[in-house]
């Protein structure tokens, strides 16, 4: 009989402590408000697109071909390998990129479109080239799915580029 009484007392104590223990583990107690459904994916897409394109631009400036390639979707690897260090490739030896900046990010028909302004120098001659990178989700990860010439003036998205 004494053993049953102790078990009941132990069970009662455990049940009394359980709510505060669960609150310490994130269960019960205060709950965080979930992100708004339409804001979180857009914010994630902007952040991931910015991250991928900035890493690519940094690789171009540093002439780090492997780092640049790692930002691209797998379907672009063969074309990249064939052209990246060629005479007109982003990683050509005779090009220097003293400056590159993201100017706009917006949703596009095939993913996020990231406008950039790249200053390219060949010898003492410098030219500013606008480019548009398309960034998309590939499985659980994000990658650059395309690069194309951009317009001289990016179309405003309403979201700041910084």
ZAPA-310471 format. One record per residue: residue in one letter; z, y, x of N, C-alpha, C, CB in turn; residue number from 0. Coordinates in pm, whole numbers, always signed. Glycine has a CB too. Layout:
// ZAPA-310471
[timar "A",[Z,Y,X],[Z,Y,X],[Z,Y,X],[Z,Y,X],NUM] ...
// end
This chain:
// ZAPA-310471
[timar "X",[+0,-118,+81],[+0,+0,+0],[+0,+126,+87],[+120,-1,-93],0] [timar "X",[+73,+127,+196],[+77,+241,+285],[-58,+270,+348],[+180,+220,+393],1] [timar "X",[-137,+164,+377],[-268,+182,+436],[-362,+248,+336],[-325,+47,+482],2] [timar "X",[-357,+211,+209],[-441,+269,+106],[-408,+417,+89],[-425,+194,-27],3] [timar "X",[-279,+451,+92],[-236,+589,+77],[-290,+675,+192],[-82,+597,+71],4] [timar "X",[-285,+619,+315],[-335,+692,+432],[-487,+713,+420],[-301,+616,+562],5] [timar "X",[-558,+610,+373],[-703,+623,+358],[-739,+730,+256],[-764,+491,+317],6] [timar "X",[-664,+732,+145],[-689,+832,+42],[-660,+972,+95],[-604,+804,-82],7] [timar "X",[-552,+987,+170],[-517,+1116,+226],[-623,+1161,+327],[-377,+1111,+292],8] [timar "X",[-672,+1067,+409],[-776,+1098,+507],[-905,+1137,+438],[-800,+979,+600],9] [timar "X",[-941,+1066,+333],[-1063,+1097,+259],[-1052,+1233,+192],[-1092,+989,+155],10] [timar "X",[-936,+1263,+136],[-915,+1393,+71],[-925,+1506,+173],[-777,+1396,+0],11] [timar "X",[-865,+1484,+291],[-872,+1585,+395],[-1018,+1606,+441],[-783,+1544,+515],12] [timar "X",[-1092,+1497,+458],[-1232,+1507,+499],[-1313,+1583,+396],[-1292,+1368,+521],13] [timar "X",[-1290,+1556,+268],[-1362,+1626,+162],[-1325,+1774,+158],[-1333,+1561,+27],14] [timar "X",[-1200,+1806,+189],[-1157,+1946,+189],[-1219,+2023,+304],[-1004,+1953,+197],15] [timar "X",[-1238,+1957,+419],[-1293,+2022,+537],[-1445,+2027,+534],[-1246,+1950,+662],16] [timar "X",[-1510,+1936,+463],[-1655,+1922,+462],[-1732,+2051,+434],[-1693,+1821,+360],17] [timar "X",[-1696,+2130,+332],[-1775,+2252,+308],[-1775,+2349,+426],[-1722,+2324,+186],18] [timar "X",[-1660,+2367,+493],[-1659,+2458,+607],[-1732,+2399,+727],[-1516,+2493,+646],19] [timar "X",[-1728,+2268,+742],[-1802,+2204,+851],[-1952,+2217,+828],[-1763,+2055,+864],20] [timar "X",[-1995,+2200,+705],[-2136,+2213,+674],[-2184,+2357,+693],[-2163,+2168,+531],21] [timar "X",[-2100,+2452,+662],[-2139,+2592,+681],[-2159,+2621,+828],[-2032,+2686,+622],22] [timar "X",[-2080,+2559,+916],[-2096,+2578,+1059],[-2225,+2516,+1111],[-1978,+2519,+1133],23] [timar "X",[-2279,+2419,+1042],[-2402,+2352,+1084],[-2525,+2415,+1022],[-2397,+2205,+1050],24] [timar "X",[-2506,+2518,+944],[-2621,+2580,+880],[-2647,+2523,+742],[-2743,+2564,+966],25] [timar "X",[-2570,+2424,+702],[-2585,+2369,+567],[-2480,+2434,+479],[-2571,+2214,+566],26] [timar "X",[-2515,+2468,+360],[-2420,+2537,+273],[-2401,+2678,+324],[-2285,+2462,+267],27] [timar "X",[-2303,+2748,+277],[-2277,+2883,+324],[-2395,+2975,+297],[-2245,+2882,+473],28] [timar "X",[-2411,+3079,+384],[-2520,+3175,+366],[-2653,+3113,+402],[-2495,+3299,+450],29] [timar "X",[-2754,+3146,+324],[-2888,+3097,+355],[-2975,+3215,+394],[-2949,+3021,+234],30] [timar "X",[-3063,+3192,+490],[-3156,+3297,+530],[-3267,+3304,+428],[-3213,+3272,+672],31] [timar "X",[-3314,+3425,+405],[-3425,+3442,+313],[-3552,+3394,+381],[-3439,+3589,+268],32] [timar "X",[-3627,+3305,+318],[-3750,+3255,+381],[-3852,+3367,+394],[-3809,+3138,+299],33] [timar "X",[-3941,+3355,+494],[-4043,+3460,+508],[-4132,+3464,+386],[-4127,+3437,+635],34] [timar "X",[-4183,+3582,+358],[-4274,+3596,+246],[-4400,+3518,+276],[-4307,+3745,+217],35] [timar "X",[-4449,+3438,+180],[-4560,+3348,+207],[-4686,+3416,+261],[-4594,+3276,+84],36] [timar "X",[-4719,+3534,+213],[-4842,+3597,+258],[-4823,+3674,+388],[-4895,+3688,+151],37] [timar "X",[-4701,+3706,+428],[-4678,+3782,+550],[-4667,+3693,+672],[-4553,+3863,+535],38] [timar "X",[-4594,+3584,+664],[-4569,+3501,+781],[-4697,+3446,+842],[-4477,+3387,+744],39] [timar "X",[-4787,+3386,+765],[-4910,+3335,+827],[-4994,+3447,+891],[-4994,+3262,+723],40] [timar "X",[-5002,+3561,+829],[-5080,+3672,+886],[-5016,+3722,+1015],[-5092,+3787,+784],41] [timar "X",[-4885,+3733,+1015],[-4816,+3778,+1136],[-4831,+3675,+1248],[-4666,+3803,+1107],42] [timar "X",[-4821,+3547,+1214],[-4838,+3443,+1315],[-4981,+3445,+1369],[-4805,+3303,+1255],43] [timar "X",[-5079,+3458,+1281],[-5219,+3462,+1323],[-5244,+3580,+1417],[-5312,+3471,+1201],44] [timar "X",[-5191,+3697,+1384],[-5207,+3814,+1470],[-5142,+3790,+1606],[-5147,+3939,+1404],45] [timar "X",[-5019,+3740,+1604],[-4945,+3719,+1729],[-5012,+3615,+1817],[-4801,+3676,+1698],46] [timar "X",[-5053,+3504,+1759],[-5117,+3397,+1837],[-5253,+3441,+1889],[-5132,+3269,+1753],47] [timar "X",[-5328,+3516,+1807],[-5458,+3566,+1850],[-5442,+3662,+1967],[-5531,+3636,+1733],48] [timar "X",[-5348,+3752,+1954],[-5320,+3848,+2062],[-5280,+3773,+2189],[-5207,+3946,+2019],49] [timar "X",[-5194,+3674,+2175],[-5145,+3597,+2290],[-5261,+3527,+2362],[-5041,+3494,+2244],50] [timar "X",[-5347,+3461,+2287],[-5459,+3387,+2348],[-5558,+3481,+2416],[-5531,+3303,+2243],51] [timar "X",[-5595,+3588,+2349],[-5694,+3680,+2406],[-5635,+3752,+2527],[-5742,+3782,+2300],52] [timar "X",[-5510,+3793,+2518],[-5448,+3861,+2633],[-5441,+3767,+2753],[-5307,+3912,+2597],53] [timar "X",[-5408,+3642,+2731],[-5405,+3544,+2840],[-5544,+3526,+2901],[-5351,+3408,+2790],54] [timar "X",[-5647,+3527,+2816],[-5784,+3515,+2866],[-5821,+3638,+2949],[-5884,+3498,+2749],55] [timar "X",[-5790,+3756,+2897],[-5820,+3880,+2970],[-5747,+3883,+3104],[-5781,+4002,+2886],56] [timar "X",[-5621,+3841,+3104],[-5544,+3836,+3229],[-5610,+3740,+3328],[-5398,+3791,+3201],57] [timar "X",[-5662,+3627,+3278],[-5730,+3530,+3364],[-5858,+3589,+3421],[-5762,+3402,+3286],58] [timar "X",[-5932,+3666,+3341],[-6055,+3730,+3390],[-6021,+3829,+3500],[-6131,+3801,+3274],59] [timar "X",[-5921,+3911,+3478],[-5880,+4010,+3578],[-5839,+3939,+3708],[-5763,+4098,+3524],60] [timar "X",[-5766,+3829,+3695],[-5717,+3755,+3812],[-5821,+3659,+3870],[-5593,+3678,+3776],61] [timar "X",[-5937,+3645,+3803],[-6042,+3549,+3843],[-5986,+3406,+3846],[-6100,+3587,+3982],62] [timar "X",[-5902,+3373,+3749],[-5842,+3240,+3737],[-5919,+3162,+3630],[-5688,+3250,+3701],63] [timar "X",[-6021,+3092,+3673],[-6111,+3021,+3582],[-6035,+2918,+3498],[-6224,+2953,+3660],64] [timar "X",[-5946,+2841,+3562],[-5872,+2738,+3489],[-5784,+2797,+3379],[-5786,+2656,+3585],65] [timar "X",[-5719,+2909,+3409],[-5635,+2974,+3308],[-5720,+3027,+3194],[-5554,+3089,+3371],66] [timar "X",[-5838,+3079,+3224],[-5929,+3127,+3119],[-5976,+3012,+3032],[-6048,+3199,+3181],67] [timar "X",[-6016,+2903,+3094],[-6067,+2786,+3021],[-5960,+2730,+2927],[-6112,+2676,+3119],68] [timar "X",[-5835,+2735,+2971],[-5727,+2677,+2890],[-5701,+2754,+2761],[-5599,+2672,+2972],69] [timar "X",[-5756,+2874,+2748],[-5738,+2953,+2625],[-5844,+2920,+2521],[-5741,+3101,+2657],70] [timar "X",[-5947,+2847,+2561],[-6061,+2820,+2474],[-6043,+2689,+2396],[-6189,+2814,+2555],71] [timar "X",[-6105,+2684,+2279],[-6111,+2561,+2202],[-6194,+2458,+2280],[-6171,+2586,+2059],72] [timar "X",[-6163,+2332,+2263],[-6230,+2224,+2336],[-6382,+2227,+2319],[-6177,+2090,+2290],73] [timar "X",[-6430,+2266,+2200],[-6575,+2267,+2177],[-6646,+2372,+2263],[-6603,+2294,+2029],74] [timar "X",[-6574,+2465,+2321],[-6635,+2569,+2404],[-6631,+2535,+2553],[-6565,+2701,+2382],75] [timar "X",[-6561,+2430,+2591],[-6542,+2400,+2733],[-6672,+2377,+2809],[-6455,+2280,+2747],76] [timar "X",[-6767,+2300,+2754],[-6892,+2271,+2825],[-6972,+2399,+2851],[-6977,+2171,+2746],77] [timar "X",[-6985,+2482,+2749],[-7058,+2608,+2765],[-6987,+2699,+2865],[-7073,+2680,+2629],78] [timar "X",[-6855,+2703,+2859],[-6777,+2783,+2952],[-6799,+2735,+3095],[-6627,+2778,+2916],79] [timar "X",[-6790,+2603,+3115],[-6808,+2547,+3248],[-6945,+2581,+3305],[-6789,+2395,+3245],80] [timar "X",[-7046,+2584,+3220],[-7183,+2613,+3264],[-7205,+2761,+3296],[-7281,+2568,+3158],81] [timar "X",[-7132,+2850,+3230],[-7163,+2993,+3242],[-7055,+3080,+3305],[-7194,+3046,+3109],82] [timar "X",[-6931,+3037,+3306],[-6820,+3125,+3343],[-6834,+3192,+3479],[-6693,+3048,+3343],83] [timar "X",[-6880,+3118,+3578],[-6892,+3177,+3712],[-7037,+3208,+3749],[-6833,+3083,+3815],84] [timar "X",[-7127,+3193,+3652],[-7268,+3226,+3675],[-7288,+3375,+3689],[-7354,+3172,+3560],85] [timar "X",[-7412,+3420,+3712],[-7439,+3561,+3738],[-7393,+3657,+3629],[-7585,+3579,+3759],86] [timar "X",[-7390,+3613,+3504],[-7346,+3700,+3395],[-7217,+3651,+3330],[-7454,+3711,+3290],87] [timar "X",[-7150,+3555,+3392],[-7028,+3499,+3335],[-6908,+3590,+3352],[-6999,+3366,+3398],88] [timar "X",[-6810,+3568,+3267],[-6688,+3650,+3271],[-6616,+3642,+3406],[-6593,+3605,+3160],89] [timar "X",[-6635,+3531,+3478],[-6565,+3510,+3604],[-6658,+3520,+3726],[-6497,+3374,+3602],90] [timar "X",[-6773,+3584,+3709],[-6868,+3600,+3820],[-6801,+3676,+3934],[-6996,+3674,+3773],91] [timar "X",[-6829,+3632,+4057],[-6764,+3692,+4175],[-6794,+3840,+4192],[-6807,+3618,+4298],92] [timar "X",[-6914,+3885,+4158],[-6951,+4025,+4182],[-6894,+4121,+4078],[-7101,+4038,+4186],93] [timar "X",[-6838,+4070,+3968],[-6774,+4155,+3868],[-6626,+4173,+3902],[-6790,+4096,+3726],94] [timar "X",[-6579,+4291,+3883],[-6435,+4320,+3888],[-6399,+4378,+3753],[-6397,+4419,+4006],95] [timar "X",[-6282,+4345,+3704],[-6235,+4396,+3575],[-6106,+4473,+3600],[-6213,+4279,+3470],96] [timar "X",[-6118,+4604,+3625],[-5999,+4683,+3652],[-5915,+4712,+3527],[-6039,+4812,+3717],97] [timar "X",[-5977,+4698,+3409],[-5903,+4730,+3286],[-5960,+4651,+3169],[-5910,+4882,+3257],98] [timar "X",[-5868,+4600,+3087],[-5907,+4529,+2965],[-5795,+4548,+2864],[-5933,+4376,+2992],99] [timar "X",[-5832,+4584,+2741],[-5731,+4611,+2640],[-5776,+4562,+2503],[-5700,+4761,+2634],100] [timar "X",[-5681,+4511,+2426],[-5705,+4473,+2287],[-5702,+4601,+2205],[-5599,+4368,+2236],101] [timar "X",[-5806,+4621,+2122],[-5813,+4744,+2043],[-5794,+4722,+1894],[-5945,+4811,+2067],102] [timar "X",[-5814,+4599,+1845],[-5799,+4573,+1701],[-5791,+4423,+1678],[-5916,+4636,+1620],103] [timar "X",[-5719,+4385,+1574],[-5712,+4245,+1529],[-5726,+4247,+1378],[-5578,+4175,+1574],104] [timar "X",[-5813,+4157,+1328],[-5833,+4150,+1183],[-5876,+4008,+1145],[-5938,+4255,+1136],105] [timar "X",[-5864,+3976,+1019],[-5912,+3848,+969],[-6063,+3854,+957],[-5847,+3812,+833],106] [timar "X",[-6127,+3745,+994],[-6272,+3737,+984],[-6311,+3609,+913],[-6338,+3743,+1123],107] [timar "X",[-6439,+3586,+893],[-6484,+3468,+819],[-6456,+3335,+890],[-6631,+3480,+793],108] [timar "X",[-6444,+3338,+1023],[-6420,+3213,+1097],[-6288,+3211,+1171],[-6531,+3191,+1195],109] [timar "X",[-6200,+3306,+1142],[-6070,+3314,+1208],[-6033,+3459,+1232],[-6071,+3237,+1341],110] [timar "X",[-5940,+3479,+1322],[-5899,+3614,+1359],[-6003,+3672,+1454],[-5757,+3614,+1424],111] [timar "X",[-6041,+3795,+1430],[-6134,+3865,+1519],[-6054,+3966,+1599],[-6249,+3934,+1438],112] [timar "X",[-6065,+3954,+1731],[-5989,+4040,+1821],[-6089,+4124,+1900],[-5897,+3956,+1917],113] [timar "X",[-6088,+4255,+1875],[-6174,+4348,+1947],[-6106,+4385,+2078],[-6204,+4475,+1862],114] [timar "X",[-6184,+4387,+2185],[-6131,+4428,+2314],[-6228,+4527,+2379],[-6107,+4306,+2407],115] [timar "X",[-6174,+4605,+2468],[-6252,+4696,+2549],[-6229,+4653,+2695],[-6211,+4849,+2525],116] [timar "X",[-6337,+4617,+2762],[-6328,+4567,+2899],[-6407,+4660,+2990],[-6381,+4420,+2910],117] [timar "X",[-6341,+4709,+3093],[-6409,+4789,+3194],[-6453,+4694,+3304],[-6316,+4903,+3251],118] [timar "X",[-6584,+4690,+3327],[-6642,+4602,+3429],[-6694,+4690,+3541],[-6756,+4512,+3369],119] [timar "X",[-6661,+4653,+3664],[-6707,+4728,+3780],[-6792,+4637,+3868],[-6589,+4786,+3860],120] [timar "X",[-6906,+4689,+3910],[-6991,+4622,+4008],[-7014,+4727,+4117],[-7129,+4568,+3944],121] [timar "X",[-6952,+4705,+4230],[-6957,+4808,+4334],[-6884,+4932,+4285],[-7103,+4843,+4373],122] [timar "X",[-6948,+5047,+4293],[-6885,+5171,+4248],[-6920,+5204,+4103],[-6927,+5287,+4338],123] [timar "X",[-7006,+5127,+4043],[-7050,+5151,+3905],[-6954,+5082,+3807],[-7196,+5100,+3883],124] [timar "X",[-6911,+5157,+3707],[-6822,+5103,+3604],[-6885,+5121,+3467],[-6683,+5171,+3608],125] [timar "X",[-6866,+5022,+3382],[-6916,+5031,+3245],[-6810,+4968,+3153],[-7055,+4960,+3230],126] [timar "X",[-6796,+5026,+3035],[-6702,+4973,+2936],[-6780,+4888,+2838],[-6623,+5087,+2863],127] [timar "X",[-6736,+4765,+2819],[-6803,+4671,+2729],[-6708,+4633,+2615],[-6850,+4545,+2805],128] [timar "X",[-6748,+4657,+2492],[-6670,+4607,+2379],[-6706,+4460,+2355],[-6695,+4694,+2251],129] [timar "X",[-6606,+4379,+2329],[-6625,+4237,+2298],[-6543,+4202,+2175],[-6585,+4147,+2418],130] [timar "X",[-6585,+4097,+2107],[-6509,+4043,+1994],[-6483,+3896,+2022],[-6585,+4064,+1857],131] [timar "X",[-6356,+3859,+2024],[-6317,+3720,+2039],[-6278,+3668,+1901],[-6200,+3703,+2141],132] [timar "X",[-6321,+3548,+1870],[-6278,+3482,+1747],[-6173,+3378,+1786],[-6399,+3415,+1670],133] [timar "X",[-6057,+3389,+1725],[-5947,+3298,+1754],[-5917,+3221,+1627],[-5820,+3375,+1806],134] [timar "X",[-5899,+3091,+1642],[-5876,+3006,+1526],[-5767,+2904,+1557],[-6005,+2936,+1483],135] [timar "X",[-5720,+2843,+1453],[-5622,+2736,+1469],[-5697,+2605,+1486],[-5525,+2730,+1346],136] [timar "X",[-5657,+2529,+1587],[-5716,+2398,+1614],[-5601,+2298,+1614],[-5795,+2397,+1752],137] [timar "X",[-5581,+2234,+1499],[-5464,+2147,+1485],[-5340,+2234,+1480],[-5455,+2045,+1602],138] [timar "X",[-5245,+2206,+1567],[-5120,+2282,+1568],[-5127,+2401,+1663],[-5004,+2191,+1608],139] [timar "X",[-5236,+2414,+1737],[-5245,+2519,+1837],[-5353,+2621,+1800],[-5274,+2458,+1975],140] [timar "X",[-5353,+2732,+1868],[-5452,+2837,+1849],[-5539,+2843,+1973],[-5384,+2975,+1821],141] [timar "X",[-5666,+2877,+1957],[-5756,+2885,+2072],[-5871,+2981,+2040],[-5811,+2745,+2109],142] [timar "X",[-5937,+3025,+2146],[-6053,+3113,+2132],[-6174,+3026,+2098],[-6078,+3197,+2261],143] [timar "X",[-6238,+3058,+1986],[-6351,+2979,+1938],[-6484,+3050,+1961],[-6334,+2949,+1790],144] [timar "X",[-6481,+3176,+2003],[-6605,+3248,+2025],[-6583,+3380,+2094],[-6675,+3270,+1894],145] [timar "X",[-6687,+3425,+2163],[-6688,+3556,+2228],[-6826,+3615,+2204],[-6654,+3546,+2383],146] [timar "X",[-6831,+3739,+2159],[-6958,+3804,+2130],[-6949,+3952,+2166],[-6997,+3785,+1981],147] [timar "X",[-7064,+4014,+2189],[-7061,+4159,+2211],[-7001,+4228,+2089],[-7204,+4213,+2240],148] [timar "X",[-6926,+4332,+2113],[-6866,+4407,+2004],[-6940,+4536,+1980],[-6719,+4435,+2033],149] [timar "X",[-6894,+4609,+1881],[-6953,+4740,+1854],[-6876,+4844,+1933],[-6951,+4774,+1700],150] [timar "X",[-6937,+4957,+1953],[-6873,+5062,+2031],[-6747,+5114,+1963],[-6969,+5177,+2055],151] [timar "X",[-6744,+5110,+1832],[-6625,+5153,+1759],[-6579,+5039,+1670],[-6653,+5282,+1675],152] [timar "X",[-6459,+4984,+1697],[-6411,+4875,+1614],[-6384,+4920,+1472],[-6287,+4815,+1675],153] [timar "X",[-6408,+4830,+1379],[-6377,+4863,+1240],[-6226,+4854,+1220],[-6452,+4769,+1141],154] [timar "X",[-6166,+4954,+1157],[-6021,+4955,+1141],[-5976,+4847,+1046],[-5974,+5090,+1093],155] [timar "X",[-5867,+4782,+1082],[-5812,+4676,+998],[-5692,+4724,+919],[-5774,+4556,+1084],156] [timar "X",[-5640,+4839,+959],[-5518,+4885,+894],[-5395,+4837,+968],[-5513,+4839,+750],157] [timar "X",[-5412,+4747,+1064],[-5299,+4697,+1144],[-5315,+4753,+1284],[-5294,+4540,+1147],158] [timar "X",[-5208,+4800,+1343],[-5217,+4854,+1477],[-5247,+4744,+1578],[-5089,+4926,+1515],159] [timar "X",[-5317,+4779,+1685],[-5356,+4682,+1787],[-5240,+4649,+1879],[-5473,+4734,+1868],160] [timar "X",[-5138,+4731,+1888],[-5030,+4705,+1982],[-4922,+4619,+1927],[-4971,+4830,+2028],161] 
// end
